[in-house]
Every structure is written in structure tokens, then in C-alpha cells.
Amino acid sequence: MYIVNVTLIIQLLWFLLEPMTIHSILRPRKGLPAFTEGLVNQLAADLQRINLLGVKKVVAATLPLLGCLPIHIIPPNTYQNCDEEYNKNAKIHNQLLQKALEKLNTDDGNKSTFVILDLYNAMVSAIDQFRQNAANTACKNPLQPCCSKTVEYICSAEGLCSSPKSSFFFDLAHPSDNGAWNAIYSFLQGSLNKDLKV
């Protein structure tokens, strides 16, 4: 089995760099659909190559809920509302990826060689569950990061929340190990057991 998640890095770079003036000039937002389509087409070709090398099960992860990363919260520093524009773009990417993998499986004789690991919906479910359980945790808002102060991109001790293990996000861009990834994994576990058998 081979799991591929390179699109997250590329798309995050696009989303993070897009507001910068030079990037807005060189690559205006209207270019995002074409960029995404080209990215997914290249990813599909790469996944097919990986399969041709002998890998029997190839897994591609969807983009997560990018607009809910604390760095994209609207208005900034309130940690109340996700940026739905970023989430819409992630959904578009994920739909294109789903179609590309369906085509690869059809071309492969309807085998389930190519599988989606749905991080987007797992993250939606995990955030919803976190909100429902918020009354019982030290961290009441899943969108508020545990680390509120960084020094040279490293969380400073005085910026750390009182209960890092109960936070959903560690900092502005990273889900926490204990809060987020455990919850996300619990929502992915069924498909991991079912879809990823070789």
C-alpha cells in the first residue's frame, strides 16, 4: 500500500502565498481552478505510475478543511468562523480528485486499486464532535489554537494553553496530535479497515 498526500503541500502553498501582492499579480485567484485541475491531472498520472511499479493499493488523501485552519479564520484572531472560500476550493479539489480516481479504477477494470482517504469529511466530523464535547474539556473552541504566541516560528512557553492535550489545533496551521488527529483517525478507521485491505 502507498499513501500519497503531496497535493496538500502544494495547495497549502498556493493558499498561503496567494494573498501576497507579487503572487496575486503573477497568479490571480481566477487561476486557481486551472491550477487545481492541472495538479489533480498530474497527481492521477503519478498515482498510475506508482501502481505500474507494482503497488497494489494506492491511496490519495483529500485536502482537509483548509478554511478552518486558525490562520484562515474570519475575522482574524476571533476563531469563530471558517473561511468558506478556502473550504469551497478544497471541495473542488477533492471532487476532481474523486473523479480522477474513479476513472483510474474504471481503466483498471473496476478494481479498487485507487482509494480516497477522506480527510475533509473526517475533519468536519471531528470538529463537530469536538464542539459537542466542548463543555467537558478545557478548550471550548476547536478553532482556537493552543499556541497563541510564537518566537521564530516556535511556540513560546508563555503562549501555550493550559491543556494542550485537549486542543484541536496546536498552532495556526497544525492540528494537534492528541485532540485533532486522534478524532480524525477515529472517523477514518472504518474506511481504513475496509478500503485499504490489499
Helices and strands as residue ranges (DSSP letters): E 2-4, H 6-17, H 21-26, G 29-31, H 32-52, E 58-61, G 66-68, G 70-72, H 84-107, E 114-117, H 119-132, G 134-136, E 150-151, E 154-155, G 157-159, G 164-166, I 177-181, H 182-195
